[in-house]
Amino acid sequence: MLEAFKQLPQSVFFDQNGNRAVEVCVSRGQMTLDNDEMKLIEQVCAGKRESFRVLVETHQQQVFRICFHLLKNTANAEDLAQETFTTAFRKIAQFDPDKGKFSTWLITIANRLCLNSLRKILPISMEEPPDMPAPTRDSPDHLAERSDTFHALDAALATLSDDHRRAFVFAEIEELPYEEIARIENIAPGTVKSRVSRAKLALQGQLRTTYEELT
């Protein structure tokens, strides 16, 4: 994923008005980011591309997980995660720390890219999540039970509407606060809470039916 940033044009360090991006970044108001992360962003704005690699390494797992949960396809998730960081690199001057965390901004980009992709590739192909090896000390029976649970939850998630699935993934899997999800989705926190509640109810019913069929 990191190789994507080697050949980006130098023009990315200027905003749409021709101002140097570093001037835009440091001229904004009260910062809401960790000092170390803000320093990295300012360095990227100043043209130090290597600093962006640190940001990628910090956030790439969460971005990939979100892309995978929304797309249910490893290859597509990898592509969209890379596109998320490429887009963030090109638009770094547009990031406003007064409006939220850098991770929220990244997830917003990933969310929009996934929504655009879903409109083109539905129906979604289902895959198991990568890089989730089970502990070797687990018994075969326990591993089989956990696998069945995952497949049942995965299938149940696929039955949710896109809005409810995203709300559930952000709130219950990524454990993001409702206020942060509201910024990502551009909706009210109350709407987020309602979507999560409805998703939980739907999943409870779906999983109850699934396990009743299995027993």
C-alpha positions as CSV (number, residue, x, y, z in Angstrom):
1,M,0.0,0.0,0.0
2,L,2.8,2.4,0.8
3,E,4.3,2.2,-2.7
4,A,1.3,4.2,-4.0
5,F,2.8,7.5,-2.7
6,K,6.2,7.4,-4.4
7,Q,5.1,9.0,-7.7
8,L,2.6,11.5,-6.5
9,P,3.1,14.9,-8.2
10,Q,4.6,17.8,-6.2
11,S,1.5,19.9,-7.0
12,V,-0.4,18.1,-4.2
13,F,1.3,20.4,-1.8
14,F,-0.7,23.4,-3.0
15,D,-4.4,24.0,-2.3
16,Q,-6.9,24.8,-5.0
17,N,-6.2,28.6,-4.6
18,G,-2.5,28.2,-5.2
19,N,-1.5,28.6,-1.6
20,R,1.1,26.2,-0.1
21,A,-0.7,23.5,1.8
22,V,1.6,23.9,4.8
23,E,0.3,27.5,5.2
24,V,-3.3,26.2,5.2
25,C,-2.6,23.5,7.7
26,V,-0.8,25.6,10.3
27,S,-3.0,28.6,10.1
28,R,-6.2,26.9,11.4
29,G,-7.5,27.3,14.9
30,Q,-7.3,25.1,18.0
31,M,-5.9,21.6,17.2
32,T,-7.9,18.6,18.3
33,L,-5.2,16.0,17.3
34,D,-2.3,14.5,19.1
35,N,0.7,16.7,18.8
36,D,2.8,14.0,17.2
37,E,0.1,13.3,14.5
38,M,-0.4,17.0,13.8
39,K,3.3,17.4,13.4
40,L,3.3,14.6,10.8
41,I,0.4,16.2,8.9
42,E,2.2,19.6,8.9
43,Q,5.3,17.8,7.6
44,V,3.3,16.2,4.8
45,C,1.9,19.6,3.9
46,A,5.4,20.9,3.8
47,G,6.4,18.3,1.2
48,K,7.9,15.6,3.4
49,R,6.3,12.5,1.9
50,E,7.9,10.1,4.2
51,S,5.9,11.5,7.1
52,F,2.7,10.2,5.4
53,R,4.0,6.7,5.6
54,V,3.8,6.9,9.4
55,L,0.2,8.0,9.1
56,V,-0.6,5.1,6.8
57,E,1.1,2.6,9.1
58,T,-0.9,4.0,12.0
59,H,-4.3,3.9,10.4
60,Q,-4.2,1.3,7.6
61,Q,-5.5,-1.6,9.6
62,Q,-8.7,0.2,10.7
63,V,-9.3,1.6,7.2
64,F,-8.9,-1.8,5.7
65,R,-11.2,-3.4,8.3
66,I,-13.9,-0.9,7.5
67,C,-13.5,-1.4,3.8
68,F,-13.7,-5.1,4.2
69,H,-16.8,-5.1,6.4
70,L,-18.6,-2.8,4.0
71,L,-17.5,-4.5,0.8
72,K,-17.1,-8.2,1.9
73,N,-14.3,-8.7,-0.6
74,T,-10.6,-8.8,0.3
75,A,-9.3,-7.6,-3.1
76,N,-11.8,-4.7,-3.3
77,A,-11.1,-3.7,0.3
78,E,-7.4,-3.6,-0.4
79,D,-7.9,-1.4,-3.5
80,L,-10.3,1.0,-1.7
81,A,-8.1,1.2,1.4
82,Q,-5.2,2.2,-0.9
83,E,-7.4,4.7,-2.7
84,T,-8.4,6.1,0.6
85,F,-4.9,7.0,1.5
86,T,-4.0,8.2,-2.0
87,T,-7.0,10.5,-1.8
88,A,-6.1,11.7,1.7
89,F,-2.5,12.4,0.5
90,R,-3.7,14.5,-2.4
91,K,-6.3,16.4,-0.4
92,I,-4.3,16.8,2.8
93,A,-4.7,20.6,2.6
94,Q,-8.4,20.2,3.0
95,F,-8.1,18.4,6.3
96,D,-9.5,20.7,9.1
97,P,-8.5,19.6,12.6
98,D,-11.2,21.8,14.1
99,K,-13.8,19.6,12.6
100,G,-12.6,16.3,14.0
101,K,-9.8,13.7,14.2
102,F,-7.6,12.7,11.3
103,S,-8.9,9.1,11.6
104,T,-12.5,10.4,11.3
105,W,-11.5,12.2,8.1
106,L,-9.9,9.1,6.7
107,I,-12.9,6.9,7.6
108,T,-15.2,9.5,5.9
109,I,-13.1,9.2,2.7
110,A,-13.2,5.4,2.9
111,N,-16.9,5.3,3.5
112,R,-17.7,7.5,0.5
113,L,-15.4,5.4,-1.7
114,C,-17.0,2.2,-0.5
115,L,-20.5,3.6,-1.2
116,N,-19.5,4.5,-4.7
117,S,-18.0,1.1,-5.3
118,L,-21.0,-0.7,-3.9
119,R,-23.2,1.0,-6.4
120,K,-21.1,-0.6,-9.2
121,I,-20.3,-4.1,-7.9
122,L,-23.5,-5.3,-6.2
123,P,-24.3,-8.1,-5.4
124,I,-21.4,-8.3,-2.9
125,S,-19.3,-11.4,-2.9
126,M,-18.8,-12.9,0.6
127,E,-15.4,-13.9,1.9
128,E,-13.9,-14.7,5.3
129,P,-11.9,-11.9,6.9
130,P,-8.1,-12.2,6.2
131,D,-5.3,-12.4,8.8
132,M,-7.4,-13.8,11.6
133,P,-5.6,-17.0,12.6
134,A,-7.2,-18.8,15.5
135,P,-5.0,-19.6,18.6
136,T,-3.4,-23.1,18.2
137,R,-4.4,-24.0,21.7
138,D,-8.1,-23.9,20.9
139,S,-9.8,-27.2,20.6
140,P,-11.2,-28.3,17.1
141,D,-14.7,-28.2,18.5
142,H,-14.3,-24.6,19.8
143,L,-12.8,-23.5,16.5
144,A,-15.7,-25.0,14.5
145,E,-18.2,-23.3,16.8
146,R,-16.4,-20.0,16.4
147,S,-16.3,-20.4,12.6
148,D,-20.1,-21.1,12.6
149,T,-20.7,-18.0,14.7
150,F,-18.7,-15.8,12.3
151,H,-20.4,-17.1,9.3
152,A,-23.8,-16.7,10.9
153,L,-23.0,-13.1,11.9
154,D,-21.5,-12.3,8.5
155,A,-24.6,-13.7,6.7
156,A,-26.9,-11.7,9.1
157,L,-24.9,-8.5,8.4
158,A,-25.4,-9.0,4.7
159,T,-29.2,-8.8,5.2
160,L,-29.1,-5.3,6.7
161,S,-29.6,-2.2,4.7
162,D,-26.4,-0.3,3.8
163,D,-27.2,2.4,6.3
164,H,-27.8,0.0,9.2
165,R,-24.8,-2.2,8.3
166,R,-22.5,0.8,8.3
167,A,-23.9,2.1,11.6
168,F,-23.4,-1.3,13.2
169,V,-19.9,-1.7,11.8
170,F,-18.8,1.7,13.0
171,A,-20.4,1.5,16.4
172,E,-20.1,-2.1,17.4
173,I,-17.1,-3.4,15.5
174,E,-14.9,-0.3,15.3
175,E,-16.3,1.1,18.5
176,L,-16.6,4.7,17.3
177,P,-18.6,7.2,19.3
178,Y,-22.0,8.2,17.9
179,E,-20.8,11.7,17.5
180,E,-17.9,10.6,15.3
181,I,-20.1,8.3,13.3
182,A,-22.5,11.2,12.8
183,R,-19.7,13.3,11.3
184,I,-18.7,10.5,9.0
185,E,-22.2,9.9,7.8
186,N,-23.2,13.6,7.9
187,I,-26.3,12.8,10.0
188,A,-27.5,13.6,13.5
189,P,-26.2,11.5,16.4
190,G,-29.8,10.5,17.2
191,T,-30.1,9.0,13.7
192,V,-26.9,7.0,14.3
193,K,-28.3,5.7,17.6
194,S,-31.6,4.7,15.9
195,R,-29.8,2.9,13.1
196,V,-27.6,1.0,15.5
197,S,-30.6,0.0,17.6
198,R,-32.5,-1.2,14.5
199,A,-29.5,-3.1,13.2
200,K,-29.1,-4.9,16.6
201,L,-32.8,-5.9,16.6
202,A,-32.6,-7.2,13.0
203,L,-29.4,-9.1,13.8
204,Q,-30.9,-10.6,16.9
205,G,-33.9,-11.9,15.0
206,Q,-31.7,-13.1,12.1
207,L,-29.2,-14.9,14.3
208,R,-32.0,-16.5,16.5
209,T,-33.6,-17.9,13.3
210,T,-30.2,-19.2,12.1
211,Y,-29.4,-21.0,15.3
212,E,-32.9,-22.4,15.6
213,E,-32.4,-23.9,12.1
214,L,-29.1,-25.4,13.1
215,T,-30.3,-27.1,16.3
